[in-house]
Amino acid sequence: MAARKRTTAPTADTVSIHDACLRYMTTEQSFRLALSHVRPDDFDTVKAVSEADLEAIASHFQPKLPEVASNTSESPENLQNFTQETSEPAPEQPKNTLSLPQQERHLAAPTQSPSNHAQLTLIDQLAKQAGQEIELVDAIAQVKNQLILNNLAVRDAELVEGINQHWQHQKQGYLGAIRDLASLGKEPVAITPDETDLTQEIEGIITELGKKLIV
């Protein structure tokens, strides 16, 4: 891609873009489009142009006049014939011709040359393309954001599930240890109650013994 030239500021030998637009009675956009034919590198940034540039693009704004000089410059006789032809009365115009105010409005209306129409079409196409490109870039950004958010959510879910699986395994280990400890417990032993009256038993034994002794 060629390097862009530096913009030219208005000087005494140049004409500003504003004054050039006033000279040709056109808009800055149309003027810069015409200028792109002679200054393709800086037509959109230049601030002033030379008279040579203005002459080079003058044909884009000035309507072409009929070429009659070649017919009148050959000899005085041709010039006389041309003068006689132009001096002949014009044929009577039909009744449905436009009135003078209408003719003036019709002549005052600017005629669009094919080049201007092509330039406007190019502008419309470029504007349409720029709008669509912005829309596509915005769509790409939206998709990227959605993918980032989705990947973050999936990653969080994976981390949560990993922690949950680890805790489930660890919890089963704790429960197994509790079961093992509980299995060590023994069955309770029933204790037989001692219902014997020791004093009464001793006295009974002595009494029986006394009966057997000989006094």
Backbone hydrogen bonds, N-H to C=O, Kabsch-Sander energy under -0.5 kcal/mol:
donor,donor_aa,acceptor,acceptor_aa,energy
9,A,7,T,-0.5
14,T,11,T,-0.9
15,V,49,V,-3.4
17,I,47,K,-1.9
20,A,16,S,-2.4
21,C,17,I,-2.2
22,L,18,H,-1.9
23,R,19,D,-2.1
24,Y,20,A,-1.9
25,M,21,C,-0.7
26,T,21,C,-2.0
31,F,27,T,-2.4
32,R,28,E,-2.7
33,L,29,Q,-1.9
34,A,30,S,-2.1
35,L,31,F,-2.2
36,S,32,R,-1.3
37,H,34,A,-1.3
38,V,35,L,-1.2
39,R,35,L,-2.8
43,F,39,R,-1.0
45,T,42,D,-1.2
46,V,42,D,-2.4
47,K,8,T,-1.1
48,A,8,T,-0.8
49,V,15,V,-2.8
51,E,13,D,-0.6
54,L,50,S,-1.9
55,E,51,E,-2.5
56,A,52,A,-1.8
57,I,53,D,-1.4
58,A,54,L,-0.5
60,H,57,I,-1.4
61,F,58,A,-1.7
62,Q,58,A,-2.1
68,V,66,P,-1.2
72,T,68,V,-1.3
73,S,69,A,-1.8
79,L,75,S,-1.8
80,Q,76,P,-2.5
81,N,77,E,-2.5
82,F,78,N,-2.6
83,T,79,L,-2.2
84,Q,80,Q,-2.5
85,E,81,N,-2.5
86,T,82,F,-2.2
87,S,83,T,-1.5
88,E,84,Q,-0.8
88,E,85,E,-0.6
97,T,94,P,-1.2
103,Q,99,S,-2.8
104,E,100,L,-2.7
105,R,101,P,-2.3
106,H,102,Q,-2.5
107,L,103,Q,-2.8
108,A,104,E,-2.1
109,A,105,R,-1.2
113,S,111,T,-0.6
117,H,113,S,-2.2
118,A,114,P,-2.3
119,Q,115,S,-2.3
120,L,116,N,-2.7
121,T,117,H,-2.3
122,L,118,A,-2.3
123,I,119,Q,-2.5
124,D,120,L,-2.7
125,Q,121,T,-2.4
126,L,122,L,-2.8
127,A,123,I,-2.9
128,K,124,D,-2.7
129,Q,125,Q,-2.8
130,A,126,L,-2.7
131,G,127,A,-2.5
132,Q,128,K,-2.5
133,E,129,Q,-2.6
134,I,130,A,-2.3
135,E,131,G,-2.1
136,L,132,Q,-2.5
137,V,133,E,-2.7
138,D,134,I,-2.4
139,A,135,E,-2.1
140,I,136,L,-2.4
141,A,137,V,-2.2
142,Q,138,D,-2.3
143,V,139,A,-2.5
144,K,140,I,-2.5
145,N,141,A,-2.4
146,Q,142,Q,-2.4
147,L,143,V,-2.6
148,I,144,K,-2.6
149,L,145,N,-2.6
150,N,146,Q,-2.7
151,N,147,L,-2.9
152,L,148,I,-2.3
153,A,149,L,-2.3
154,V,150,N,-2.6
155,R,151,N,-2.6
156,D,152,L,-2.6
157,A,153,A,-2.3
158,E,154,V,-2.4
159,L,155,R,-2.3
160,V,156,D,-2.7
161,E,157,A,-2.6
162,G,158,E,-2.3
163,I,159,L,-2.5
164,N,160,V,-2.5
165,Q,161,E,-2.7
166,H,162,G,-2.3
167,W,163,I,-2.3
168,Q,164,N,-2.6
169,H,165,Q,-2.3
170,Q,166,H,-2.4
171,K,167,W,-3.1
172,Q,168,Q,-2.1
173,G,169,H,-1.5
174,Y,170,Q,-1.9
175,L,171,K,-2.6
176,G,172,Q,-2.2
177,A,173,G,-2.1
178,I,174,Y,-2.3
179,R,175,L,-2.3
180,D,176,G,-2.4
181,L,177,A,-2.2
182,A,178,I,-2.3
183,S,179,R,-1.8
184,L,180,D,-0.6
184,L,181,L,-0.9
185,G,182,A,-1.2
195,E,193,P,-0.9
198,L,196,T,-1.0
201,E,197,D,-2.3
202,I,198,L,-2.2
203,E,199,T,-2.3
204,G,200,Q,-2.1
205,I,201,E,-2.2
206,I,202,I,-2.4
207,T,203,E,-2.4
208,E,204,G,-2.1
209,L,205,I,-2.3
210,G,206,I,-2.6
211,K,207,T,-1.4
212,K,208,E,-1.0
212,K,209,L,-0.6
213,L,209,L,-1.1
215,V,213,L,-0.6
